Amino acid sequence: MLVTVQMGLYVGFGRMVTTMIDHASADLWVMPIGTKCFEDPSLLDDRQRFPGLAVNGVAEAAPVVIGFAQWRLPGGGTTPVFIVGSELRGLGLRPWDLVAGPCR
């Protein structure tokens, strides 16, 4: 039983960590030196980003902003959320599993 639970946690965590990367249309990710993980909120400035556009075959160098926040719930309290921002019309990260619902 313990091994089954541990495998479920391992597989679930691996899937959660790689979901955004798996859904991105990028072939290559360029990150600042010292970046330890995808959730690291360090930014790649334009001096580092634009040389990538000069490489033959590169279509876009899309900036992505990532961070954690506390979402206020309508009934009170908060819940932690992971926010990912990218250009809406760009080729970078796009929403892949949205469900239509009322705007409030």
N, C-alpha and C positions, 0 to 999 in steps of 0.2 A: 504494500500500500504506500509506504513512504517513497519508494522509488518511483511509483506512478505519479504521485503528487509532485515530486521534484522534477520529473521529466515534463509534466504539464507546465510548471512554472518556468522552466528553462525554455521550452518551445514558445510559450506565450510571450515571455519577455523578449526573446529574439525577434519574434514577429512584430511586436509593438515598436521596437527600436528601429527596425528596417522598413516599416510600412511607407513612410514618406519618401525615402530614397528609392524604394521599389516602384513607386508611382510617378516619379519624376522622369521627364523625357531626356534627362542629361546623360551623356556618355562619360563625362568627366566632371568631378567636383574639385574646385580649387578653394582651399581654405588658408587662412593666415597661419604663419609659422607658430607652432605651439598649441594649435587647436587639438584638444584631447578627444572630443566627441561631437556628434551632430548637434546636441543640445547646447553646446558652448556658445554663448551669445557674442563672441568676438566678431568684429566686422572686418571685411576685406575692403580697404579703401580704394578709391578710383585709381590711384597710382599703381596699385597692385592688380586691379581688375582689368583695366584697359589694355595692357600688353597682351593679354590672352586673346583679345579680339584681332590682334595683328597676325595670329597664327593661321596659316592656310587651312580652311575647312571648318573653322569655328564660326557658327551661326550667331551665337549670342552668349554673352556673359551676364547672366541675370542675377542681380543681388537678391538675397534672401535674409530676412530679419527674423530671429527666433528669440522667444523669451517665455518666462513663466509669469503667471499673474493669479490673483484671487478673484473669482467670479462671484458677484453678489447674487444670491438666490432670491426669487420673488417672496418666498415665505420667511426670509431672514437667514442669516448665516452665509457662509461662503464655501466654495469648493475650488481646489487648485485646477488650473487649466494651462495647457501648453499652446502658445500662440505662434503661428507661422505666417509671415507676411511676404508676399512677392508681387511683382507687377501682374495685374490682371490680364493684360493682353500679351504678356511675354510667354516664352517657351519654358519657363522654370516650373516651380511647383504649382499645380492647379488642384482645386478640390476635385475628388473623384467619387465621393459617396454622399452627395447631398440629398436630403429629403425635403420636399416642398412642405411648407407649413406657414401659418400666419405670422406676419411681422408684428412685433409688439414693441 
